[in-house]
Amino acid sequence: ISGDIPTAVPQHREGYVGALAESATPGGAFSGATTIPFANAWAIGLRGGARRAAPLRVGGGGLLDNTQARNANGIASVGYVGGRGSAGLSVASYGFTYGLPVAPSNTERSHITGSRQTFTLRASTRPTHSVIEEATMEATAQRYGHREIADDGAVGTRFQLGTQTLSVTTQTRLGRVRGRVGAQGLSKQYVAAGEEALTPAANTVSGGAFVYQEWPLTRG
């Protein structure tokens, strides 16, 4: 698996399961994953995990107040691997909640809760009898957001960020000249609201391209 998308089809179902326990922040975590082959050239990937922790222990038997945390994540993907190319899609989700540390004398408590979703599409091909030996395309879209919530349920700062990327890379060969040509674009949408929001909403778009070629000076 490269990233989250299968790039090879296993001969049989494979995977793992793991768990751990913690003492400094009492709690534990577990994770598991599996890759399932089907229809000869296809594979499905599933992965997930979760963690839960109590407030941090400090010297003298005390606790660092309001430092509890928990999170969970899951990923589902499917990939095709053929003789002349491959393609795949993955969907990932991550959710979290954690407290903001405060002094014992502070009666105000708040915590951050949020989530992130990521979508990835990747494809590559290896044409025959072409200047392009291999071409790869990857597109991603991500949505992230979190809220600061007080113990009484009042919502303070809200933060949202959307990100989209698109990249295309080709490996080329023309006679003795070999190299790569590519381009990439990035788009972001940012919004922050609430009493503690420090910056205004903003949208940005950027892009770039490159050409890299090698020409041997001697034959060999």
N, C-alpha and C positions, 0 to 999 in steps of 0.2 A: 504494500500500500504506500503510495506517494502522497503525503498529506492525508487526505481522508478518502481518496478514490482508489479502488483497486486497479493496479497496473499489471497484474498477473493473475491467472486463474489457477488456484491450487487443485491438486488431484483429489482432495477430499475436504470435508469441513474441518476448519481449524480455528483455534481461538485461545483465550485465556481468561482466568478469573483471579482477582487479587484483592486483598484486604489489609488494612493496617490499623493499629490503635495508637493513640497519643496520650501522653501524661501531662506535658506542660500546658497544653490546652486540651483538657480531657474530652475525648471523643474518638472518632474513627472515620475511616473512609473505605470505600470499595469501588472496584471498577471491573469491567469485563468487556470482551470484544469477540466477534466471530466473523469469519469470512466463509461464505457459502457459494460453491460453484454450481452453475446450472447451464444447460444448453451448450456445453463445450466451450464457448468463447465468452461467457458472461460470469460475473461474480457479484454477489451482494455483500456489503460490509455493514455491520452493526456494532456500535460501541457506545458505552455509557458508564456513568459513575456518579458518585455523590460523596459529600463530606459534611460532617457536623462536628462542631467544636464548642465547648463551654468556655467561659471567661478564662483568660490567661492566669496561671498561678504565678505568684511572686514570692520572694523570700519572706520568711516568718509565717507562712501558712495563709497569707492573704491572697486576694484576687484583684486583678486589674479590671475595674468595673466596666461593664457594657462592652466587652470585647468578644462576645459570642459571635459565631458565624456559621453559615451553612450554604452549600451550593450543590447544584446538580447539573449534569450535562448529558447530552445524547447526540449521536450522529448516525445517519442512515445514508448509504451510498450504493450506487450501482455502477459497474464498469464493464465495458466491452473491450476485448483484446483480440485483434485479428492479425493476419499476416502482414497487412500493409498499413495498419494504423490502430488507434485505440480511441475510446471516448468514455466519458463518465460524468456523473452528476452526484453531488452530495448536498445534504441539508443538515445543518448543525444548530443546536440550541443550547444555551447556557443561561442558567438563572442563579441569582445569589442574593443573600441578605447578610449584612454584618453590622455590628454596633460600632459607634464612634466612642473611643475611650474618654472618660470624664474623671475628674477628681471625686473622691468619696463624698466631699461636702457639697458637690453640685447635684441639685435635685432635678435638673433638666436632662432628659435622655432623648437620644434620637438614633436612628439607624438608616442605613442605605439599602435599598432594595432595587434590583434591576435585572435586565436580561439582555442577551445578545443572540441574534439569529444570523446565520451565514449560509448563503447559497453559492455553490461553485459549479461551474461547467467547464470541462476541459476536453479537448480533442486534438489528436495529432494524426498526420498521414505521411506516408513515405511513397511519393509518386515514382513511377518507373520512367526511364528515358526522359528526364526533365532536368533543367538547371537547378530546380529545387529538390534537394535530397530528402528533406523533412520539413514539415510545417506544423507548428504548434499554436493553438489558440486557447486562451483561458479567460473566462469572464467570472467575476465575483460580485455579489451584492451583500452588504452587511447592514443590519439595523441594530443600533445599540441605544439603550435608554436606562436612566436610573432616577430615583426620587429619594430625597431626604425626608424622613417621616418622624415626627415627634411622638412621644409616648401617648399623647392625647389624640393622635390620629391626624393632626394638622400636617399638611404637606408643605415643605419649605421649597428648596431648590429642585427644579426639574431640568434634566439634561437629556438631549436626544442628538444622535449623530447617525446619519446615513452615508454609506460609502459604496461607490461602484467603481470597478476597475475592468479594463479590457486590454489584453496584450496579445500580440501576434509576433511570433519569431520564426524565421525560416533559416534553414541551413542550406547553403548554396554551393554549387560547384560548376565552374565553367573552364574547361580545360585544366590547367595547372593551378588556377585561382580558386581558392576555397575560403568560405567564411560564413558570416551570419548577417542577416538584415532583420530589423524588428521595429516595432512601434508599440507604445503604451499610452493609455489614457486613464485619468483619475478624476472622479467627481465626488464632492462632499457637500452635505447639507447639515448645518450645525444650528441648534436652537438651545438656548438656556433661558430659564425663566425663574422668578422668585426673588426674594429680598437679597440673596447673596450672589445672584448672577453677576459675573464680572465683565462679560463681553456681550455685545449684541449678536443677534442671529446673523449667519453668513453662509453664502454658497460659494464654492470654489471649483474651478475646472482647470485641469492641467494636462499636458501631454508631452510626449517626446518620441524621438526616433533615433536609430543608430544604424551605421553600416560599418562592418568590420570584415576585411578581406586579407588573405595571406597569399603572397606570390613568391614561391621558392626562387632563389637566385641561382641555384644549381640543381641539376637533375640528380635524382637518387631515390 
